[in-house]
Amino acid sequence: MMVHLGNAAPGQFCWVDLAASDTGAAKAFYGQLFGWTSSEQAANGGSFTRLRRSDQDVGSLYQLSARHLENGVPSHWTPYVRVEDVDAVAQRTVALGGEVIVRPFVVDGTARIALILDCVGAQVGLWQPIGLNKGETTHA
């Protein structure tokens, strides 16, 4: 079960991103399938689509880059797990046989995130809200 960003405790899934080869088709498909709406937002010098159901965010969607498309990267979902210290978890990932594929960075002033591959090659995102003390959760 995914828990929303606002009430996720460390170790719980809290968010999903969809990297899509055709964002228009993905928006139409999920809009019809689940009743999701979408709105465009700017972040980190680019843009992404916020996916919503009623008045709650359910995830985000972004266009795969031309380089990814040329290299045959398929559309894919990335789930995020809430962590207390993204840098420490990224270091632990490597120590446990995984790989950090996107080093920790700040997203739009709201969180520090990273992307990792686990020891069997599955991708997962790490999400640490900015401005929280360790162990504290946000309130949506």
C-alpha positions as CSV (number, residue, x, y, z in Angstrom):
1,M,0.0,0.0,0.0
2,M,1.3,3.4,-0.9
3,V,1.0,6.1,1.8
4,H,0.7,9.7,0.7
5,L,3.7,12.0,1.1
6,G,2.0,13.9,3.9
7,N,1.7,11.0,6.3
8,A,4.4,8.6,5.2
9,A,6.7,7.3,8.0
10,P,10.3,6.4,7.2
11,G,10.4,3.1,5.3
12,Q,6.9,3.5,3.7
13,F,6.2,4.0,0.0
14,C,5.1,7.6,-0.4
15,W,5.1,8.6,-4.1
16,V,5.2,7.4,-7.7
17,D,6.6,8.9,-10.9
18,L,5.8,7.7,-14.4
19,A,8.5,8.3,-17.0
20,A,6.6,8.1,-20.3
21,S,7.5,7.9,-23.9
22,D,4.2,9.8,-24.7
23,T,2.9,11.9,-21.9
24,G,-0.2,12.9,-23.7
25,A,-1.2,9.3,-24.2
26,A,-0.4,8.5,-20.6
27,K,-2.5,11.4,-19.3
28,A,-5.4,10.3,-21.4
29,F,-5.1,6.6,-20.5
30,Y,-4.9,7.2,-16.7
31,G,-7.5,9.9,-16.8
32,Q,-10.0,7.5,-18.3
33,L,-8.8,4.5,-16.3
34,F,-8.7,6.0,-12.8
35,G,-10.3,9.4,-13.1
36,W,-7.0,11.2,-12.6
37,T,-6.6,14.8,-13.6
38,S,-3.3,16.5,-14.5
39,S,-1.7,19.9,-14.3
40,E,1.6,21.0,-15.5
41,Q,4.2,22.3,-13.0
42,A,7.7,23.7,-13.2
43,A,10.5,22.1,-11.2
44,N,14.3,22.2,-11.3
45,G,14.3,24.1,-14.6
46,G,12.0,21.7,-16.3
47,S,8.4,20.6,-16.1
48,F,6.4,17.7,-15.0
49,T,2.8,16.8,-14.8
50,R,1.1,16.4,-11.3
51,L,-1.4,13.6,-11.3
52,R,-4.4,14.0,-9.0
53,R,-7.6,12.2,-7.9
54,S,-10.2,14.5,-6.4
55,D,-8.1,16.9,-4.3
56,Q,-5.2,14.6,-3.6
57,D,-1.9,14.2,-5.5
58,V,-1.3,10.6,-6.5
59,G,2.0,10.9,-8.4
60,S,3.7,12.7,-11.2
61,L,4.5,12.1,-14.9
62,Y,7.3,13.3,-17.1
63,Q,8.6,12.8,-20.6
64,L,11.4,10.4,-21.1
65,S,14.4,12.3,-22.6
66,A,15.4,11.9,-26.3
67,R,18.6,10.1,-25.1
68,H,16.5,7.6,-23.1
69,L,14.2,7.0,-26.0
70,E,17.1,6.5,-28.4
71,N,18.6,4.0,-26.0
72,G,15.3,2.0,-25.8
73,V,14.4,2.9,-22.3
74,P,10.7,2.0,-21.9
75,S,8.0,3.9,-20.1
76,H,8.2,2.9,-16.4
77,W,7.0,3.7,-12.9
78,T,9.3,4.6,-10.1
79,P,8.0,4.2,-6.5
80,Y,9.6,6.3,-3.8
81,V,10.2,5.3,-0.2
82,R,10.3,7.9,2.6
83,V,13.7,8.0,4.3
84,E,15.1,10.1,7.2
85,D,18.5,10.6,5.6
86,V,18.8,10.1,1.8
87,D,22.6,10.4,1.8
88,A,23.0,7.7,4.5
89,V,20.6,5.4,2.7
90,A,22.3,6.0,-0.6
91,Q,25.7,5.0,1.0
92,R,24.1,1.9,2.6
93,T,22.7,0.9,-0.8
94,V,26.2,0.6,-2.2
95,A,27.5,-1.2,0.9
96,L,24.6,-3.8,0.5
97,G,25.4,-4.5,-3.1
98,G,23.0,-2.0,-4.8
99,E,23.8,1.0,-7.0
100,V,23.1,4.7,-6.8
101,I,22.0,5.7,-10.3
102,V,21.0,9.3,-9.4
103,R,22.9,10.8,-6.6
104,P,20.9,12.8,-3.9
105,F,19.7,16.2,-5.0
106,V,17.1,18.7,-4.0
107,V,13.8,18.8,-5.9
108,D,12.1,22.1,-6.1
109,G,13.0,23.0,-2.5
110,T,10.6,20.3,-1.1
111,A,12.7,17.2,-0.8
112,R,16.1,15.5,-1.3
113,I,15.7,12.5,-3.5
114,A,17.9,9.8,-5.1
115,L,17.4,6.8,-7.4
116,I,18.9,3.5,-6.6
117,L,19.0,0.0,-8.0
118,D,18.6,-2.7,-5.4
119,C,20.8,-5.8,-5.4
120,V,18.6,-7.5,-8.0
121,G,18.4,-4.5,-10.3
122,A,15.0,-3.1,-9.4
123,Q,14.7,0.7,-9.3
124,V,13.4,2.6,-6.3
125,G,13.4,6.3,-5.3
126,L,14.4,7.7,-1.9
127,W,12.4,10.7,-0.6
128,Q,13.5,12.9,2.3
129,P,11.3,15.9,2.9
130,I,13.3,19.1,3.4
131,G,12.9,21.0,6.7
132,L,12.0,18.0,8.9
133,N,13.9,16.7,11.8
134,K,14.7,13.0,11.7
135,G,11.7,10.9,12.6
136,E,9.2,13.7,12.0
137,T,6.5,13.3,9.4
138,T,4.7,15.9,7.3
139,H,1.0,16.8,7.6
140,A,-1.0,17.1,4.4
